[in-house]
Amino acid sequence: SGQEREFSFDGVFPKEATQSDVFVETGLPVLRSCLGGINGAILAYGQTGSGKTFSLLHQSAEEEEAGLLPRLIFSLFVHIAQDDANV
């Protein structure tokens, strides 16, 4: 097409970013908003083979390798267990 295009991003992680980095920067704020009554969504978009499934869903015996969804679920249940006033 030959047309110059401009794109903007809310954030970009370097290749050295860990699963924990992604969770802290994206997952926790969305979880906190949801717990406060605001709907939230996390989408992964990218080229085939770029790691979307790994980043979102990866389950591992190694805690550092766990993906975003397992971390969100774990954090949600930790929050529920600690919220004695509303459980």
Summary of the structure (lengths in Angstrom):
residues: 87
radius of gyration: 15.9
end to end distance: 56.8
largest distance: 59.6
contacts: 163
relative contact order: 0.15
helix: 51%
strand: 0%
